Amino acid sequence: MIDIGSALDIMDTYDRRGKAVPFSIVCIAYNDELQTGGDVLHYEKAQLAVLDKSNRLADGKRAFKISNKDPNKWLMGTRNIRPYDGNDVRKIQIWTILQFNEMEVTLGNIG
């Protein structure tokens, strides 16, 4: 088991080259605006996707600088991830994460 805070800390980790560290994640699809969802999403290998001001993927050290300045991550309760099998970006609700790196996620430590 892993608590949500620890899972998010790992998700926000970068290697020495400034690349987001890969992880596996299972979560439930949910659209707050449309109040729809329910599909279970499995991403065997994904990474944090940081978007620049133009909503384009930022990489490397530039992504690290942008991600450290995001004060609304907890308030909004979302993260953008990029599955390794493509360049599309998926927004996930952190409260719907069921598994992270093959460990069950609990809400134990959220801040």
Solvent accessible surface area in square Angstrom, and as a share of the most:
residue,aa,sasa,rsa
1,M,152,0.68
2,I,18,0.09
3,D,35,0.18
4,I,0,0.00
5,G,6,0.06
6,S,39,0.25
7,A,0,0.00
8,L,2,0.01
9,D,100,0.52
10,I,62,0.32
11,M,0,0.00
12,D,38,0.20
13,T,60,0.35
14,Y,33,0.12
15,D,58,0.30
16,R,235,0.86
17,R,177,0.65
18,G,7,0.07
19,K,89,0.38
20,A,9,0.07
21,V,45,0.26
22,P,58,0.36
23,F,7,0.03
24,S,19,0.12
25,I,2,0.01
26,V,22,0.12
27,C,0,0.00
28,I,58,0.29
29,A,28,0.22
30,Y,91,0.34
31,N,62,0.32
32,D,84,0.43
33,E,158,0.71
34,L,119,0.59
35,Q,126,0.56
36,T,74,0.43
37,G,53,0.51
38,G,51,0.49
39,D,101,0.52
40,V,76,0.44
41,L,53,0.26
42,H,116,0.52
43,Y,28,0.11
44,E,141,0.63
45,K,101,0.43
46,A,0,0.00
47,Q,19,0.08
48,L,15,0.07
49,A,5,0.04
50,V,15,0.09
51,L,46,0.23
52,D,26,0.13
53,K,211,0.89
54,S,69,0.44
55,N,117,0.60
56,R,157,0.57
57,L,61,0.30
58,A,8,0.06
59,D,91,0.47
60,G,13,0.13
61,K,131,0.55
62,R,130,0.48
63,A,4,0.03
64,F,90,0.38
65,K,131,0.55
66,I,57,0.29
67,S,12,0.08
68,N,100,0.51
69,K,157,0.66
70,D,64,0.33
71,P,118,0.74
72,N,73,0.37
73,K,47,0.20
74,W,101,0.35
75,L,146,0.72
76,M,124,0.55
77,G,1,0.01
78,T,24,0.14
79,R,12,0.04
80,N,33,0.17
81,I,0,0.00
82,R,47,0.17
83,P,9,0.05
84,Y,91,0.35
85,D,134,0.69
86,G,27,0.26
87,N,121,0.62
88,D,64,0.33
89,V,51,0.29
90,R,113,0.41
91,K,137,0.58
92,I,6,0.03
93,Q,34,0.15
94,I,1,0.00
95,W,112,0.39
96,T,27,0.16
97,I,10,0.05
98,L,74,0.37
99,Q,79,0.35
100,F,0,0.00
101,N,55,0.28
102,E,147,0.66
103,M,70,0.31
104,E,103,0.46
105,V,19,0.11
106,T,42,0.24
107,L,110,0.55
108,G,67,0.64
109,N,79,0.41
110,I,89,0.45
111,G,100,0.96
